[in-house]
Amino acid sequence: MIVGGLALLLSCSGNKEKRAEGAAPVASIPVDTVEREIPPCKRLKISTSGALPIKSLPVVETIEFPDTTEYFIGVPSCVEVRGDTIFAIDSSKAPGFYAYRRDGSQIFAYTSTGQGPEDFMVLRNLNVTDTELSAFDDGLCGIFIIDKNGDFVRTVKCPVYSLAASISDAGDMWVDFSNFDGMMDDIKLGWAPPGGRPDSLVTVLPIPEHLKGIYASGIRPLVRISANEWIFTPSFERYVYTLKDGKAYPRYELDFGNLWWDDEKMSKMAHSNDWAVQLQDFPIQPMYIQENERWFVVGFAVNRDKRYVYVYDKLGGDSRTFIDHPRKYLHPIALDCNDLFMNCVDNSNLEVLRLAD
């Protein structure tokens, strides 16, 4: 997780958009539009004991992003796979939006950093719709939107102190304020309906009393899993929520046992003057969540050292935990059917691990 006030500041030198030569427009592949019932909250016991080596999962594909294009990706921070197309943002090394084919050839890159009307600063929380790509711009506190040809569309301003936000095709907006109290009437997660003002949000989730003041945001706390449904991973909570139609429903309770601090310890840290320093000792961070129709995946580190991937099979009801040692991957970055995409530590490559036939 990126602690508020300690986030990486990126250069504001402007590299304007550059498309790959001869690139054809990306075909529109719609996101899932099937309406689903809200599932009941599922308690998942996540244990690191007896974890299998992640190398026991077969690698069925390696996707390399060549550096022969004028603007090439550095480290994929968020990835969405749509058929044969891979959409990604890089939040730090080579900031921008990128689209690639599965063979690694680039379709377009949008890398215009700065403070101009078509520039972004710090991108997080990629959201891919049928026609657009968007990401939360942490530097300018807004949602930055381009189309699937790699052309700028618009920006949507978010309230001050937003740490993440996402907008749907219909125009409703989810905004995560983490646990920053005192400025937004104790709103942790807010929602604005289509046409609603983003500075007049409905409070969907309040800040838990024991977490007030521990404000931080992950690279991707909001993940869209269908046309109008998200999953939300709040900072320093064991719950993953379903977000739909302006409401939040507990979806998973992640039970890490004694690795997770209790409410009393969290509250003491929240009310200390050096909570950001103490936060470095929180045992489970960061967490990366992925989900599709069959799989629910949690990537996490224990004491910032050992990295694990927990995989829950929603159809079969069983689960497995894998350990990434020696450290080969950064985190689970995307799911596509039975394939788990992991980004490699030493380069920008993606390796595709097969979870099941």
Helices and strands as residue ranges (DSSP letters): E 2-3, E 18-19, E 42-45, E 52-53, G 54-56, E 59-63, E 78-82, E 85-90, E 96-101, E 106-110, E 123-128, E 132-137, E 142-147, E 152-157, E 164-167, E 173-176, E 187-192, E 202-206, G 209-211, E 216-217, E 222-226, E 229-232, E 239-244, E 247-255, G 257-259, H 263-270, H 275-278, G 279-281, E 284-291, E 295-302, E 306-313, E 319-324, E 329-336, E 339-344, E 350-354
